[in-house]
Amino acid sequence: MAVSAEARPASTPPTAPAAAAAEAVAADAAVPAGYRPGEKVEMDTAAGYDDMPLDPLLLPEGGLSLHHRNFALAYNSSALKGWVKQGSPCCAACSTAGAWNSVLHLDRDAPGAHSQATVLEVMAGLLRDRRDRERASLERALLVKDVDELLAILTARVEKTGKMVGGRKAAGVKPKECVAHIRQHCMDMVLEKAAAAPGAVPEEAAPLPADPAAAGPGFGMPENVWESLIDAWAMTPETVHAEREEERRQGALTAAAAAAALAVAAAAGSFERADAAEGAMATVKGDGEEEEEEEGRGFDDDEDDEELVATVNMGKKKPAGKAARKTSGKAGVKKGPPKKDLQTLVNESLTAWLRAVIALAQLTRAAPSTAGIGNWGILQAMNVLAEAAAAEENPSGMRVKGSVLMGRGSGVAIKVKATDDAAAAAKQWHQLRQAFDAPNSALLFHLTNHYALVFAMRSWTTPDGAVNREILTARKGQRPNTWLPFERVREIVLGWGGYKVMQIVDQEGQPEPAPEAAAAPLPDAAP
C-alpha cells in the first residue's frame, strides 16, 4: 500500500485583509443574511472543522481490507487543514482561498491565510474592472459618452416584475432579460414619438402603453443614448408593432401548448407528466419554484479554452484561435474575423456589460454569490494575490500560479476526449495523480455548478479484477465529503467546456513538464 501526505513547513504568506472573523460568523450562521428560515442555501454546515476523523473519510468503507488489491491512497494534508467554509453561494472564492492556503501550507486560521471574505474582495475588483471595460466598449459602439443611466430605467422595469438586478435565483434577472427590458423601453419611445408627431399611428394600433416608471421628458435618459440604440436596432413604428404582435402570438401559442399538455397528461392519469406540464404553465405565467443559481457559469467559460489558454495573465487573453487567423488565398496574408454589423456589435456589447453588472451585484449583496465568476476569475484572483505578495516582498506568495490542468478542448495539459479508451483513461488518471503529488501543489475542480478542492485520490483493484479510481472533493459547500469515481470526473469535464480541473502551484521547485509524446507507457491494469 502506498500512502503519501505532504507536511512541509508553512511559508510566510502575504498579509490578507482582516476579515476572516466576519467570514467565520457568516459560515456558521444558521441562515445567512437575505435568506428565509428553512430556505435552501449553498453553504457549509456549522459543524466544526475538526469533525472529520481521517480513517472513515479516507478509507473505503471506513477501513483497510485484504480484498482491496494494489490499494493506493494519497491525501493532501495541507488542503485538509487549509480549506475554508462557504457561508453563501460563493464556492469560487472559498475554493480559491483554500487552494492558496494549501499551496503555502497554511492552516486556515494562520496569520496571512486567505478566507471567503478576502478573496471576495479581490474578485469584486476583477468584476469592476470587467464592467468598466465592457461599458467602454458599449459606449464606443453607440458613440456616446455615458451609458450608466441605462441602469436607472432597467432597475425600475425589473422591479415592477418583482425581481431585481443581482437578485437570488428566480428573483434575479439574466442578461438576456435585461436586454429585453431595454429593448421594450426603446419600443415605447418609438411609439410615443410617433403618436406625438403629425400622421401618428392610430390609437387603436398602439399595442402597449409606455412604462410609467420611465415617464417624463427624455424618460430620464440622455436622448442620444436612446437614439443610438433605436438606430442600431433599426426601430420604426411599423417594426415595433410587428415585433410586439409576434411576441403576443408566440406567448399565446406557448400557453396553449402547455395547457394542452397538462390536460392530456391529467386525462391519461400520468401524474409525472401532469407535474411537468404544470411546471411549464407556471413558467409561462412567471410563477413557480426558484431555480438554483448556477455557480461557476461565468464569462467565457462556455468555450473550450482556446481563448483562456493554460494560464491567464491579469485578464489579458492570447490572440484569438484558429477561426480568427485563417489565411487568405495570398501567401503570408492574415485574414481576421468577419466584420460585425452595428446591431450585432451593440447586442454583444450591451449583453457583456449587463452580465458584468449582474455578476458584480450578485457578488456584493448581503449573501454573496460567485455565480458570475468562472475559471478566468479564479486564475486571475491567484495573479492578484501573487502581485500583492510581491508588493509585500513575500517570496512564497509571489510565485503562486494557477493553470488549467484537465478538461476537454485545447489549452489543457490532460486532454479528455469522448473517444478515449480504457488505456487513455488510465493514463489520464496517472497524469492527474502526478500533478496531485507535485510539491506545493493543489488541485481545484470546477464540477457541476460548483468549485471545490481535490483533497485525496485513491485506487484499488477488486478480487474480480475491476479497477476503482476515485477523488475526494465536495459537491455542496467546501467540506471534503464526496468520493467521485474517476469515470464520473471524466463525464463532468466532457459535459461542458467550462468544467475543468485546475492546478495551483508555488512554482519554486516545480519540475519541468515532460512532452506528452515522451511520456512513458503505463500498464493498463495499474490502478
C-alpha positions as CSV (number, residue, x, y, z in Angstrom):
1,M,0.0,0.0,0.0
2,A,1.3,3.4,-1.0
3,V,0.2,6.2,1.3
4,S,1.6,9.7,0.9
5,A,0.8,13.0,2.5
6,E,2.6,16.3,2.3
7,A,3.5,18.1,5.5
8,R,6.0,20.9,4.8
9,P,6.8,23.9,7.0
10,A,4.5,26.8,6.4
11,S,5.8,29.7,4.3
12,T,5.3,33.3,5.2
13,P,2.3,34.4,3.2
14,P,1.2,37.8,2.2
15,T,-0.8,39.7,4.8
16,A,-4.5,39.3,4.0
17,P,-7.2,41.9,5.0
18,A,-8.5,41.3,8.5
19,A,-11.9,39.9,7.5
20,A,-11.6,36.2,8.4
21,A,-13.7,36.7,11.6
22,A,-16.6,38.1,9.7
23,E,-16.4,35.2,7.3
24,A,-16.4,32.6,10.1
25,V,-19.5,34.2,11.6
26,A,-21.3,34.1,8.2
27,A,-20.3,30.5,7.6
28,D,-21.6,29.2,10.9
29,A,-24.8,31.2,10.9
30,A,-28.0,29.0,10.6
31,V,-29.4,31.4,8.0
32,P,-27.3,33.9,6.0
33,A,-28.4,37.5,5.6
34,G,-31.2,37.8,3.0
35,Y,-32.4,34.2,3.3
36,R,-35.7,33.0,4.8
37,P,-35.6,30.3,7.6
38,G,-35.7,26.9,6.1
39,E,-34.7,28.1,2.6
40,K,-32.1,26.0,0.8
41,V,-28.7,27.7,1.0
42,E,-25.5,26.6,-0.8
43,M,-23.2,26.8,2.3
44,D,-21.3,24.6,4.8
45,T,-22.9,23.5,8.0
46,A,-22.0,24.8,11.4
47,A,-20.1,21.6,12.2
48,G,-16.5,22.3,13.3
49,Y,-13.5,21.9,11.1
50,D,-12.1,19.1,13.2
51,D,-15.2,17.0,13.0
52,M,-13.5,14.8,10.3
53,P,-11.9,11.6,11.6
54,L,-9.4,10.6,8.8
55,D,-10.0,6.8,8.6
56,P,-13.7,6.9,7.9
57,L,-13.1,9.9,5.5
58,L,-10.2,8.4,3.5
59,L,-10.6,4.6,3.5
60,P,-13.1,2.6,1.6
61,E,-15.9,1.5,3.9
62,G,-14.0,3.2,6.7
63,G,-11.1,0.8,7.0
64,L,-8.5,-1.3,5.2
65,S,-9.3,-4.6,3.7
66,L,-7.4,-7.5,2.3
67,H,-9.9,-7.7,-0.5
68,H,-8.5,-4.4,-1.9
69,R,-5.6,-5.4,-4.0
70,N,-3.0,-2.8,-5.0
71,F,-4.6,-0.2,-2.8
72,A,-3.1,3.2,-3.1
73,L,-4.0,6.4,-1.3
74,A,-2.6,9.9,-1.4
75,Y,-4.1,12.8,0.5
76,N,-3.1,16.5,0.8
77,S,-2.9,17.3,4.5
78,S,-2.4,21.0,3.6
79,A,-5.7,21.1,1.8
80,L,-7.4,19.3,4.7
81,K,-6.0,22.0,7.1
82,G,-6.4,25.0,4.7
83,W,-9.9,24.7,3.2
84,V,-12.4,27.3,4.4
85,K,-16.1,27.2,5.0
86,Q,-18.6,28.5,2.4
87,G,-21.1,30.9,4.0
88,S,-23.2,31.5,0.9
89,P,-23.2,30.5,-2.8
90,C,-19.6,31.7,-3.2
91,C,-17.7,28.5,-3.9
92,A,-15.3,30.1,-6.3
93,A,-14.0,32.5,-3.6
94,C,-13.8,29.8,-0.9
95,S,-12.1,27.2,-3.1
96,T,-9.6,29.8,-4.2
97,A,-8.8,30.7,-0.6
98,G,-8.4,27.0,0.3
99,A,-6.1,26.4,-2.7
100,W,-3.9,29.4,-1.7
101,N,-3.7,28.2,1.9
102,S,-2.9,24.6,0.8
103,V,-0.1,25.6,-1.7
104,L,1.6,27.7,1.0
105,H,0.9,25.1,3.7
106,L,-1.1,27.5,5.9
107,D,-3.7,26.5,8.4
108,R,-6.9,28.3,7.7
109,D,-6.5,30.4,10.9
110,A,-2.8,31.1,10.4
111,P,-1.6,34.7,10.0
112,G,-1.9,35.7,6.4
113,A,-4.2,32.8,5.4
114,H,-6.9,33.8,3.0
115,S,-10.7,33.4,3.5
116,Q,-14.0,33.8,1.8
117,A,-14.1,37.5,2.6
118,T,-10.6,38.3,1.4
119,V,-11.0,36.5,-1.9
120,L,-14.4,38.0,-2.5
121,E,-12.8,41.4,-2.2
122,V,-10.3,40.5,-4.9
123,M,-13.0,39.1,-7.2
124,A,-15.2,42.1,-6.8
125,G,-12.2,44.2,-8.0
126,L,-11.9,41.9,-11.1
127,L,-15.6,42.3,-11.9
128,R,-15.4,46.1,-11.5
129,D,-12.6,46.2,-14.0
130,R,-14.5,44.0,-16.4
131,R,-17.7,46.0,-16.0
132,D,-15.7,49.2,-16.8
133,R,-14.1,47.6,-19.9
134,E,-17.4,46.3,-21.2
135,R,-19.0,49.7,-20.5
136,A,-16.3,51.5,-22.5
137,S,-16.8,49.0,-25.4
138,L,-20.6,49.7,-25.4
139,E,-20.1,53.4,-25.4
140,R,-17.8,53.1,-28.4
141,A,-20.3,51.0,-30.2
142,L,-23.1,53.5,-29.5
143,L,-20.9,56.6,-30.0
144,V,-22.0,58.0,-26.6
145,K,-20.1,59.2,-23.5
146,D,-22.1,57.5,-20.8
147,V,-24.5,54.5,-20.6
148,D,-24.7,54.1,-16.8
149,E,-28.1,55.9,-16.7
150,L,-29.5,52.9,-18.6
151,L,-29.4,51.1,-15.2
152,A,-32.0,53.5,-13.7
153,I,-34.6,52.6,-16.3
154,L,-33.6,48.9,-16.2
155,T,-33.8,48.7,-12.4
156,A,-37.3,50.4,-12.4
157,R,-38.6,48.0,-15.1
158,V,-37.2,44.9,-13.4
159,E,-38.5,45.8,-10.0
160,K,-42.0,46.2,-11.5
161,T,-41.8,42.5,-12.3
162,G,-41.0,41.6,-8.7
163,K,-37.3,40.9,-9.5
164,M,-34.1,42.8,-9.0
165,V,-30.7,43.1,-10.7
166,G,-28.4,40.7,-8.9
167,G,-31.3,39.0,-7.1
168,R,-31.1,35.4,-5.9
169,K,-32.3,32.6,-8.1
170,A,-35.7,33.2,-9.7
171,A,-35.8,36.7,-8.1
172,G,-32.9,37.8,-10.2
173,V,-32.7,38.5,-14.0
174,K,-30.4,37.2,-16.6
175,P,-28.6,39.5,-19.1
176,K,-31.0,38.4,-21.9
177,E,-34.0,39.5,-19.8
178,C,-32.2,42.9,-19.2
179,V,-31.6,43.4,-22.9
180,A,-35.3,42.7,-23.5
181,H,-36.4,45.3,-20.9
182,I,-34.1,47.9,-22.5
183,R,-35.4,47.0,-26.0
184,Q,-39.0,47.2,-24.8
185,H,-38.3,50.7,-23.4
186,C,-36.9,51.7,-26.8
187,M,-40.1,50.4,-28.4
188,D,-42.2,52.5,-26.0
189,M,-40.2,55.6,-27.0
190,V,-40.6,55.0,-30.7
191,L,-44.4,54.6,-30.4
192,E,-44.7,57.7,-28.1
193,K,-42.7,59.8,-30.5
194,A,-44.8,58.6,-33.4
195,A,-48.0,59.4,-31.5
196,A,-46.8,62.9,-30.8
197,A,-45.9,63.6,-34.5
198,P,-48.1,64.6,-37.4
199,G,-49.6,61.5,-39.1
200,A,-49.3,59.5,-35.8
201,V,-50.0,55.8,-35.6
202,P,-53.8,55.4,-34.9
203,E,-54.6,54.9,-31.2
204,E,-56.2,51.5,-31.7
205,A,-53.0,50.2,-33.3
206,A,-50.8,51.2,-30.4
207,P,-50.2,47.8,-28.7
208,L,-48.9,48.8,-25.2
209,P,-48.7,52.0,-23.1
210,A,-45.4,53.4,-22.1
211,D,-43.8,52.3,-18.9
212,P,-45.0,54.6,-16.1
213,A,-41.6,54.2,-14.4
214,A,-40.0,55.8,-17.4
215,A,-42.4,58.7,-17.7
216,G,-41.1,62.2,-18.1
217,P,-39.1,64.2,-20.6
218,G,-36.4,62.1,-22.2
219,F,-37.5,59.2,-20.0
220,G,-34.7,60.1,-17.5
221,M,-32.0,59.3,-20.1
222,P,-29.7,61.2,-22.3
223,E,-31.6,61.3,-25.7
224,N,-28.5,60.4,-27.7
225,V,-28.2,57.1,-25.8
226,W,-31.7,56.1,-26.7
227,E,-31.5,57.3,-30.2
228,S,-28.3,55.4,-30.7
229,L,-30.0,52.2,-29.5
230,I,-33.1,52.8,-31.6
231,D,-30.9,53.4,-34.7
232,A,-28.8,50.4,-34.0
233,W,-31.9,48.2,-33.8
234,A,-33.4,49.9,-36.8
235,M,-36.7,50.5,-35.0
236,T,-39.7,52.2,-36.6
237,P,-43.3,52.3,-35.5
238,E,-44.1,49.6,-38.1
239,T,-41.3,47.2,-37.0
240,V,-42.3,47.8,-33.3
241,H,-45.9,46.9,-34.0
242,A,-44.9,43.8,-36.0
243,E,-42.5,42.7,-33.3
244,R,-45.0,43.1,-30.5
245,E,-47.7,41.3,-32.4
246,E,-45.3,38.4,-32.9
247,E,-44.5,38.4,-29.2
248,R,-48.2,38.1,-28.4
249,R,-48.7,35.3,-30.9
250,Q,-45.8,33.3,-29.6
251,G,-46.9,33.8,-26.0
252,A,-50.4,32.6,-26.8
253,L,-49.0,29.5,-28.6
254,T,-46.8,28.7,-25.6
255,A,-49.6,29.0,-23.1
256,A,-51.9,27.0,-25.2
257,A,-49.4,24.2,-25.8
258,A,-48.6,24.0,-22.0
259,A,-52.4,23.9,-21.2
260,A,-53.0,21.1,-23.7
261,A,-50.1,19.1,-22.4
262,L,-51.5,19.4,-18.9
263,A,-55.0,18.3,-20.0
264,V,-53.7,15.3,-21.9
265,A,-51.4,14.2,-19.1
266,A,-54.2,14.6,-16.5
267,A,-56.7,12.6,-18.6
268,A,-54.2,9.8,-19.1
269,G,-53.6,9.6,-15.3
270,S,-49.9,10.4,-15.7
271,F,-49.2,12.4,-12.6
272,E,-45.5,12.8,-13.5
273,R,-46.3,14.3,-16.9
274,A,-49.0,16.4,-15.4
275,D,-46.5,17.8,-12.9
276,A,-44.1,18.6,-15.8
277,A,-46.8,20.3,-17.8
278,E,-47.9,22.2,-14.7
279,G,-44.3,23.4,-14.4
280,A,-44.4,24.6,-18.0
281,M,-47.6,26.5,-17.2
282,A,-46.0,28.1,-14.2
283,T,-43.1,29.2,-16.4
284,V,-45.4,30.8,-18.9
285,K,-47.2,32.6,-16.1
286,G,-44.0,33.7,-14.5
287,D,-44.7,31.6,-11.4
288,G,-43.0,28.6,-9.9
289,E,-40.2,27.4,-7.7
290,E,-36.9,29.3,-7.6
291,E,-34.2,27.8,-9.8
292,E,-30.8,27.2,-8.3
293,E,-28.1,29.6,-9.1
294,E,-25.5,28.2,-11.4
295,E,-22.2,28.5,-9.7
296,G,-19.2,29.0,-11.9
297,R,-21.0,29.7,-15.2
298,G,-19.0,32.9,-15.6
299,F,-17.7,34.8,-18.6
300,D,-16.1,32.9,-21.4
301,D,-16.3,29.5,-19.6
302,D,-18.8,28.1,-22.1
303,E,-16.0,27.9,-24.6
304,D,-13.2,25.4,-24.7
305,D,-10.1,27.0,-23.5
306,E,-8.9,28.1,-27.0
307,E,-9.0,31.7,-25.7
308,L,-8.5,31.2,-22.0
309,V,-5.4,29.0,-22.7
310,A,-3.4,27.3,-20.0
311,T,-2.7,30.4,-17.9
312,V,-4.3,33.9,-17.5
313,N,-2.1,37.0,-17.2
314,M,-4.1,39.7,-15.4
315,G,-7.1,39.4,-17.7
316,K,-5.2,39.5,-21.0
317,K,-6.1,36.7,-23.3
318,K,-3.9,35.4,-26.0
319,P,-4.9,36.3,-29.6
320,A,-8.0,34.6,-30.9
321,G,-7.7,31.0,-32.1
322,K,-7.6,29.3,-35.5
323,A,-11.0,30.6,-36.6
324,A,-9.8,34.2,-36.3
325,R,-6.5,33.6,-38.0
326,K,-7.4,32.0,-41.3
327,T,-5.0,32.6,-44.2
328,S,-6.5,34.1,-47.4
329,G,-5.5,32.9,-50.9
330,K,-2.4,35.1,-50.9
331,A,0.6,33.7,-49.1
332,G,1.5,35.4,-45.9
333,V,-1.7,37.5,-45.7
334,K,-3.7,37.0,-42.5
335,K,-7.4,37.2,-42.6
336,G,-9.2,38.3,-39.4
337,P,-12.7,37.5,-38.3
338,P,-15.6,38.9,-40.4
339,K,-16.6,42.5,-39.5
340,K,-19.7,42.6,-37.4
341,D,-22.7,44.8,-38.3
342,L,-23.7,47.6,-35.9
343,Q,-26.7,45.7,-34.5
344,T,-24.6,42.6,-33.6
345,L,-21.9,44.7,-32.1
346,V,-24.3,46.6,-29.9
347,N,-26.2,43.5,-28.8
348,E,-22.9,41.8,-27.8
349,S,-21.5,44.8,-26.1
350,L,-24.8,45.5,-24.2
351,T,-25.1,41.9,-23.1
352,A,-21.5,41.7,-22.0
353,W,-21.8,44.9,-19.9
354,L,-25.1,43.8,-18.3
355,R,-23.5,40.4,-17.5
356,A,-20.7,42.1,-15.6
357,V,-23.2,44.4,-13.8
358,I,-25.3,41.5,-12.7
359,A,-22.3,39.4,-11.6
360,L,-21.0,42.3,-9.5
361,A,-24.4,42.9,-7.9
362,Q,-24.6,39.2,-7.0
363,L,-21.1,39.1,-5.5
364,T,-21.6,42.3,-3.4
365,R,-25.1,41.5,-2.0
366,A,-25.7,40.5,1.6
367,A,-25.4,36.8,0.8
368,P,-22.7,37.0,-1.9
369,S,-22.7,34.7,-4.9
370,T,-19.9,34.0,-7.3
371,A,-22.2,32.7,-10.0
372,G,-20.7,35.2,-12.4
373,I,-17.1,34.1,-11.7
374,G,-15.7,31.4,-14.0
375,N,-12.3,29.7,-14.3
376,W,-10.8,33.0,-15.5
377,G,-11.8,34.7,-12.2
378,I,-10.0,32.0,-10.1
379,L,-6.8,32.2,-12.2
380,Q,-6.8,36.0,-12.2
381,A,-7.5,36.1,-8.5
382,M,-4.4,34.0,-8.0
383,N,-2.5,36.5,-10.0
384,V,-3.8,39.4,-7.9
385,L,-2.9,37.6,-4.7
386,A,0.6,36.9,-6.0
387,E,1.1,40.5,-7.0
388,A,0.0,41.6,-3.5
389,A,2.6,39.1,-2.1
390,A,5.2,40.6,-4.4
391,A,4.4,44.1,-3.2
392,E,4.9,42.9,0.3
393,E,8.2,41.3,-0.7
394,N,6.9,37.8,0.2
395,P,8.8,35.3,-2.0
396,S,6.5,32.4,-1.5
397,G,3.2,34.0,-2.3
398,M,4.6,35.9,-5.4
399,R,5.4,32.5,-7.0
400,V,1.9,31.1,-6.8
401,K,0.3,30.5,-10.2
402,G,-2.8,28.8,-11.5
403,S,-3.3,26.9,-14.7
404,V,-5.9,24.7,-16.4
405,L,-4.8,21.1,-16.0
406,M,-7.5,18.8,-17.2
407,G,-10.6,19.0,-19.4
408,R,-11.8,18.9,-22.9
409,G,-10.6,21.1,-25.8
410,S,-7.3,22.9,-26.2
411,G,-5.1,24.7,-23.7
412,V,-5.1,21.8,-21.2
413,A,-2.3,19.5,-20.1
414,I,-4.6,16.5,-19.7
415,K,-7.0,16.4,-22.7
416,V,-10.1,14.3,-22.2
417,K,-12.0,13.1,-25.2
418,A,-15.2,11.2,-25.6
419,T,-13.4,8.6,-27.7
420,D,-10.8,7.8,-25.1
421,D,-10.4,4.0,-24.4
422,A,-9.5,2.4,-21.1
423,A,-5.8,2.8,-21.7
424,A,-6.2,6.6,-22.3
425,A,-8.3,7.0,-19.2
426,A,-5.7,5.1,-17.1
427,K,-3.0,7.4,-18.5
428,Q,-5.1,10.5,-17.5
429,W,-5.5,9.1,-14.0
430,H,-1.8,8.7,-13.6
431,Q,-1.2,12.2,-15.0
432,L,-3.7,13.7,-12.6
433,R,-2.1,11.8,-9.7
434,Q,1.3,13.1,-10.7
435,A,0.0,16.6,-10.6
436,F,-1.6,15.9,-7.2
437,D,1.7,14.6,-5.8
438,A,3.7,17.5,-7.1
439,P,5.3,19.6,-4.3
440,N,3.5,22.7,-3.2
441,S,0.5,21.9,-5.4
442,A,-3.3,22.0,-5.0
443,L,-6.0,20.8,-7.5
444,L,-9.2,22.8,-7.8
445,F,-12.1,21.1,-9.5
446,H,-14.8,23.0,-11.4
447,L,-17.5,20.4,-11.3
448,T,-21.2,20.7,-12.0
449,N,-22.3,24.2,-10.8
450,H,-19.6,24.1,-8.1
451,Y,-15.9,24.7,-7.3
452,A,-14.1,22.6,-4.7
453,L,-10.6,21.3,-3.8
454,V,-9.4,17.8,-4.6
455,F,-8.3,16.5,-1.1
456,A,-7.3,13.0,-1.9
457,M,-7.0,10.3,-4.6
458,R,-7.3,6.5,-4.1
459,S,-7.3,3.4,-6.3
460,W,-7.6,-0.3,-5.8
461,T,-8.4,-3.5,-7.7
462,T,-11.2,-5.8,-6.6
463,P,-10.9,-9.6,-6.4
464,D,-12.7,-9.9,-9.8
465,G,-10.1,-7.6,-11.4
466,A,-12.2,-4.3,-11.6
467,V,-10.1,-1.2,-11.1
468,N,-11.6,1.6,-8.9
469,R,-10.2,5.1,-9.1
470,E,-11.7,8.0,-7.0
471,I,-11.1,11.5,-6.0
472,L,-12.2,13.2,-2.7
473,T,-13.9,16.5,-3.2
474,A,-17.1,18.4,-2.2
475,R,-20.4,18.6,-4.1
476,K,-22.0,21.2,-1.8
477,G,-20.0,23.6,0.4
478,Q,-16.3,23.0,0.8
479,R,-16.1,20.3,3.4
480,P,-14.5,17.2,1.9
481,N,-17.2,14.6,1.9
482,T,-17.7,13.1,-1.6
483,W,-15.6,10.4,-3.3
484,L,-16.2,10.7,-7.1
485,P,-15.3,7.9,-9.4
486,F,-12.8,9.0,-12.0
487,E,-15.3,7.9,-14.7
488,R,-17.7,10.5,-13.3
489,V,-15.0,13.1,-13.3
490,R,-14.4,12.5,-17.0
491,E,-18.1,12.6,-17.7
492,I,-18.3,16.0,-15.9
493,V,-15.5,17.6,-17.8
494,L,-16.8,16.2,-21.1
495,G,-20.2,17.6,-20.4
496,W,-19.3,21.3,-20.7
497,G,-16.3,23.2,-21.9
498,G,-16.0,25.2,-18.7
499,Y,-15.8,22.2,-16.4
500,K,-12.1,21.7,-15.7
501,V,-9.5,20.6,-13.1
502,M,-7.1,23.5,-12.4
503,Q,-3.8,23.3,-10.7
504,I,-2.4,25.9,-8.3
505,V,1.3,25.7,-7.5
506,D,4.1,27.5,-5.9
507,Q,6.4,27.5,-8.9
508,E,9.6,27.2,-6.8
509,G,11.0,23.7,-7.2
510,Q,8.3,22.6,-9.7
511,P,9.7,20.0,-12.2
512,E,9.6,20.9,-15.9
513,P,6.6,19.1,-17.6
514,A,7.7,16.3,-19.9
515,P,6.4,16.5,-23.5
516,E,3.3,14.3,-23.9
517,A,4.9,12.3,-26.7
518,A,7.8,11.4,-24.5
519,A,5.6,10.1,-21.6
520,A,6.5,6.5,-20.6
521,P,3.7,4.0,-21.4
522,L,1.7,2.9,-18.3
523,P,0.4,-0.6,-17.7
524,D,-3.4,-0.8,-18.5
525,A,-4.2,-2.8,-15.3
526,A,-2.4,-0.4,-12.9
527,P,-4.8,1.5,-10.7
